[in-house]
Amino acid sequence: MKEIKSKTSSAGKKLVPWFEAMVKQVGLSKSEIADVLNEQEVRISKLNDASAYMVSVALKRDCTESDGLWNVYGKLALILERCKYIPCGSRACVYCTVAQQLHFQGIDIGGKHTINKLPALYLDFLNSSNESSSFHWDAKKLVERHGDGMLK
């Protein structure tokens, strides 16, 4: 059997988390980066917990439909998990909302233009005293936020 060699194979390429590379290039502090990475994990965990609850309820009711086992919470958790390597654009995703904030500030990620000031981020999930901050969002609110962003 003849072996086929391809020079265009991406099997040897290493995936790099886009968000971490971008914010290091922009110059955000390590504490801000750590806060964002932690918040993304918290949101994924909330969605996975809600998904597991929905699946357990469906199993207890003995639902024979397979659609009941794959719910919207699990789908959004998967989208946010994949966003580590491919931007999802969801408003429920911390990575994409921070990238959007940097874009609206006119931060040059390519490095061709110099900026006079450091980027300023508003990380509302750090403010637990404000009732409208994303610190208090549950899985249902994250799904609503994701849907709002996808409609625009």
C-alpha positions as CSV (number, residue, x, y, z in Angstrom):
1,M,0.0,0.0,0.0
2,K,1.3,3.4,-1.0
3,E,1.7,6.1,1.7
4,I,0.3,9.5,1.0
5,K,2.1,12.5,2.3
6,S,0.4,15.8,2.5
7,K,2.1,19.1,3.1
8,T,-1.2,20.9,3.9
9,S,-2.2,18.7,6.9
10,S,-3.0,20.6,10.0
11,A,-2.5,17.6,12.2
12,G,0.9,18.9,13.4
13,K,-0.4,22.4,14.2
14,K,-0.9,23.4,17.7
15,L,-4.1,25.3,18.7
16,V,-3.4,28.4,20.7
17,P,-6.1,29.9,22.9
18,W,-7.0,33.1,21.0
19,F,-8.2,35.1,24.0
20,E,-5.0,34.7,26.1
21,A,-2.8,35.5,23.1
22,M,-4.9,38.6,22.3
23,V,-4.9,40.1,25.8
24,K,-1.2,39.5,26.4
25,Q,-0.6,41.4,23.1
26,V,-2.8,44.2,24.2
27,G,-1.2,44.4,27.6
28,L,-3.9,43.6,30.2
29,S,-2.7,42.8,33.7
30,K,-2.4,39.3,34.8
31,S,-5.0,39.8,37.5
32,E,-7.6,40.9,34.9
33,I,-6.7,38.0,32.6
34,A,-7.1,35.6,35.6
35,D,-10.4,37.1,36.5
36,V,-11.8,36.7,33.0
37,L,-10.5,33.1,32.7
38,N,-12.1,32.2,36.1
39,E,-15.4,33.8,35.2
40,Q,-15.6,31.8,32.0
41,E,-15.1,28.6,34.0
42,V,-17.8,29.7,36.5
43,R,-20.3,30.3,33.7
44,I,-19.5,27.0,32.0
45,S,-19.9,25.3,35.4
46,K,-23.3,26.9,36.0
47,L,-24.5,25.8,32.6
48,N,-23.3,22.3,33.1
49,D,-25.0,22.1,36.5
50,A,-28.3,23.2,35.0
51,S,-27.9,20.8,32.1
52,A,-27.2,17.9,34.5
53,Y,-30.3,18.8,36.5
54,M,-32.4,18.9,33.4
55,V,-31.1,15.5,32.3
56,S,-31.7,14.0,35.7
57,V,-35.3,15.3,35.7
58,A,-35.8,13.9,32.2
59,L,-34.5,10.5,33.3
60,K,-36.6,10.4,36.4
61,R,-39.7,11.1,34.3
62,D,-38.5,8.3,32.0
63,C,-38.6,10.5,28.9
64,T,-37.9,8.4,25.8
65,E,-37.2,11.5,23.6
66,S,-33.5,12.0,23.0
67,D,-34.0,15.7,22.5
68,G,-34.8,16.1,26.2
69,L,-31.4,14.9,27.1
70,W,-29.6,17.5,25.0
71,N,-30.9,20.8,26.3
72,V,-30.0,24.4,25.6
73,Y,-27.9,24.7,28.8
74,G,-25.6,21.9,27.6
75,K,-25.4,23.4,24.1
76,L,-24.4,26.8,25.4
77,A,-21.8,25.3,27.8
78,L,-20.3,23.5,24.8
79,I,-20.3,26.7,22.8
80,L,-18.5,28.6,25.6
81,E,-16.0,25.7,26.1
82,R,-15.1,25.7,22.3
83,C,-14.7,29.5,22.4
84,K,-11.3,28.9,24.0
85,Y,-9.9,28.2,20.5
86,I,-12.6,29.6,18.2
87,P,-14.4,32.9,19.0
88,C,-18.1,32.2,19.4
89,G,-19.4,35.9,19.4
90,S,-21.9,35.2,22.2
91,R,-22.9,37.9,24.6
92,A,-22.9,35.2,27.3
93,C,-19.2,34.5,26.7
94,V,-16.8,36.5,28.8
95,Y,-14.0,36.2,26.2
96,C,-16.1,37.6,23.5
97,T,-17.5,40.5,25.5
98,V,-14.0,41.5,26.7
99,A,-12.8,41.4,23.1
100,Q,-15.8,43.5,22.0
101,Q,-15.0,46.0,24.7
102,L,-11.4,46.3,23.5
103,H,-12.6,46.6,19.9
104,F,-15.0,49.5,20.8
105,Q,-12.1,51.3,22.6
106,G,-10.2,51.1,19.3
107,I,-7.4,49.0,20.7
108,D,-5.1,48.0,17.8
109,I,-4.5,44.3,18.3
110,G,-2.2,44.0,15.2
111,G,0.2,46.5,16.7
112,K,0.5,48.8,13.7
113,H,-0.7,51.9,15.6
114,T,0.4,53.0,19.0
115,I,-2.1,53.8,21.7
116,N,-1.6,56.5,24.3
117,K,-3.4,54.8,27.1
118,L,-3.8,51.3,28.4
119,P,-7.1,49.6,27.7
120,A,-9.8,49.9,30.4
121,L,-12.1,47.0,31.0
122,Y,-15.4,47.0,32.9
123,L,-15.6,43.6,34.4
124,D,-19.0,43.8,36.0
125,F,-18.9,40.2,37.4
126,L,-16.3,41.5,40.0
127,N,-19.0,43.8,41.5
128,S,-21.1,41.4,43.6
129,S,-22.9,44.2,45.4
130,N,-24.7,45.4,42.2
131,E,-27.9,43.3,41.6
132,S,-27.7,43.8,37.8
133,S,-24.1,42.6,37.4
134,S,-23.4,39.4,35.7
135,F,-22.1,38.0,39.1
136,H,-25.8,37.2,39.9
137,W,-26.6,35.6,36.5
138,D,-27.9,32.0,36.6
139,A,-28.0,29.6,33.7
140,K,-31.3,30.9,32.4
141,K,-30.0,34.4,32.3
142,L,-26.9,33.3,30.4
143,V,-29.1,31.5,27.8
144,E,-31.2,34.7,27.4
145,R,-28.1,36.8,27.0
146,H,-26.7,34.4,24.4
147,G,-30.0,34.5,22.5
148,D,-30.1,38.3,22.5
149,G,-26.6,38.5,21.0
150,M,-27.4,36.1,18.3
151,L,-30.5,37.9,17.2
152,K,-28.6,41.2,16.5
